């Protein structure tokens, strides 16, 4: 039993049949949920499937992931079944310039679902890290595969302090959340994504008209804060995060100048 999927009764496996019954229905965004015991990267696997014609709404979940990646190519790992590690495949028919909102939309949906079920105060650090306080609960990573976009998330559910990948991380278990059951958490996240995605696509990618921009700002923890943004090429910008523009870019005021950033790693600066 040592290597059984049921060897850790505190971390039971997900049930693919039950998830498909709950999520895949006529008119639903979701077309199929596949669960694998282990893989290198759900994003990489689903991107490969996208290039071979996999349909929009495909979901790939891994009970363990050996080569998970975060933003800026950082590695990421967790014990088997201690979190939710999954990717979704979307084929949005909206202007390419608007598609930068996809990961922000995903962050809003995931934060909303987790707040409701787990009863913890989840906020978003730009662009899409889920935080409790200043500790990272989940990360989101998107990549393009031909005309598709694959978005993956790693959400820390039952990790204990000595299992955290970095000291600045946390988990729902550590935060004494009301729900540590991965099945309803996964269902809730996917249903929230579906709702926000339909609204955004119906508005042709207009984040203002779809309500996405206001929803994002409502749960954002970065705007209004002093930040240091680490930029490509070992550059950094320190200033006040003043807003999010119509394309989801971060606006920063620094030294009397106004900057608009489409990429960068944000650090919230603690005021003395």
QUICOR-V903187 format. One record per run of one state. SS is the DSSP state (hx for helix, st for strand, lp for the rest). FROM is the first residue (numbers start at 1). TO is the last residue. If there is no record, write none. Layout:
ss:SS from:FROM to:TO
ss:SS from:FROM to:TO
This chain:
ss:lp from:1 to:15
ss:hx from:16 to:23
ss:lp from:24 to:31
ss:st from:32 to:36
ss:lp from:37 to:38
ss:st from:39 to:39
ss:lp from:40 to:41
ss:hx from:42 to:51
ss:lp from:52 to:57
ss:st from:58 to:62
ss:lp from:63 to:64
ss:st from:65 to:65
ss:lp from:66 to:67
ss:st from:68 to:69
ss:lp from:70 to:70
ss:hx from:71 to:73
ss:lp from:74 to:74
ss:st from:75 to:76
ss:lp from:77 to:82
ss:st from:83 to:90
ss:lp from:91 to:95
ss:hx from:96 to:118
ss:lp from:119 to:121
ss:st from:122 to:125
ss:lp from:126 to:128
ss:st from:129 to:132
ss:lp from:133 to:134
ss:st from:135 to:145
ss:lp from:146 to:147
ss:st from:148 to:156
ss:lp from:157 to:160
ss:hx from:161 to:163
ss:lp from:164 to:168
ss:st from:169 to:169
ss:lp from:170 to:181
ss:hx from:182 to:202
ss:lp from:203 to:211
ss:hx from:212 to:219
ss:st from:220 to:220
ss:lp from:221 to:225
ss:st from:226 to:231
ss:lp from:232 to:234
ss:st from:235 to:244
ss:lp from:245 to:249
ss:st from:250 to:254
ss:lp from:255 to:256
ss:st from:257 to:261
ss:lp from:262 to:264
ss:st from:265 to:268
ss:lp from:269 to:272
